[in-house]
Amino acid sequence: MPKARLFRFECAYDVYGSGAPLVLVHGFPLDRSIWEPLRPHLEAYFRVIALDLPGFGESSVCDEKLTFDCMTQAVESIIQHFGESAYVAGHSMGGYVALALARRFPARVRGLGLVSTQALPDTPERKAARYASAAQAQEQGLGELAANMSARLSANPQHAPAIKELILRQRPITIAEALGAMAERPNSTPGLAGFHFPVSIVHGLEDVLIAPERSREMKAAIPHAALTEIPGVGHLPMLEAPEQTALALRALLVN
Ligand code: MLT
C-alpha cells in the first residue's frame, strides 16, 4: 500500500485504474476500505485514489489537532500529489470535506460526488451529542460507538459485523477529534449555487443517519446536479449498492 508525506501527515492510499483522477474521501468512523466494492465498477473509467484521512485507517495522525481545515488540506494535497485537479467523491463526513474543498480550492475540483451527505451544519442538540460521544470515546474506547453505529449504518444487518470491526480498528483520539470537527463545521449551503462543475448526489432512501431530504435540498440548490436515490439502501450505498453508486459517479464524466 503506497504512502506519501502530505499536509502534516503520512497518508495511506490505494491507487488503481486509468482515466481522469477521482479522489474518494471516506466517512466517519470509517476508512478508505469502505470504497473497495466500487473498484470493479470504477477502474475502467477513472484513476481512482482512495485515501485514509489523517489519523484514520493506516494514515498517521496529523501533526496538529484534527480539524476540518486539516482534512480539507489533506485532500487538496493528495490531489496535488497526482496532478492539478481531480473529481472528488465524499461520503458523509467525507462529503463535508469535499464541500469545504470545493469552497476553498475550487480550481482543484473537476466535479463532485456527494454520497449520503448534507450541506447543513449540526443542530445544537447534535453538537452536544457529538461532544458526549467524543468524551466517551476517549475515556472508554470505541466499543459503545462501534456497537451503536454498526447497527445503524447499513440497512442490511449482514454488514454489521464487518462494519463493527472496521470501526474498532480506528484510533479513539482521531474519532474524538473528528466528532469535534464535525460539530464545528460551517453551513455549506451558501456556496452550492456557485458550483459550476458536474455534481452527482447519491442517497439511500433507508438512511437513518442523514435523511434523504438533505440530498434533495442540495439538488434544489444546484439545479444541474444529478440526484440518485436508492431504495432499500441505508447510509452506505458504496457497500449496499456498489453498481448504482459507481454509475452515479461515472455520470460525472458525461455531465
Ligand atoms: C459519517 O458517516 O461520516 C457520519 O455519520 C456523518 C455524521 O455523523 O454527520
Boltz pocket constraint, residues with backbone or C-beta under 6 A from the ligand:
constraints:
  - pocket:
      binder: B
      contacts: [[A, 26], [A, 27], [A, 28], [A, 29], [A, 91], [A, 92], [A, 93], [A, 94], [A, 116], [A, 182], [A, 209], [A, 235]]
      max_distance: 6.0
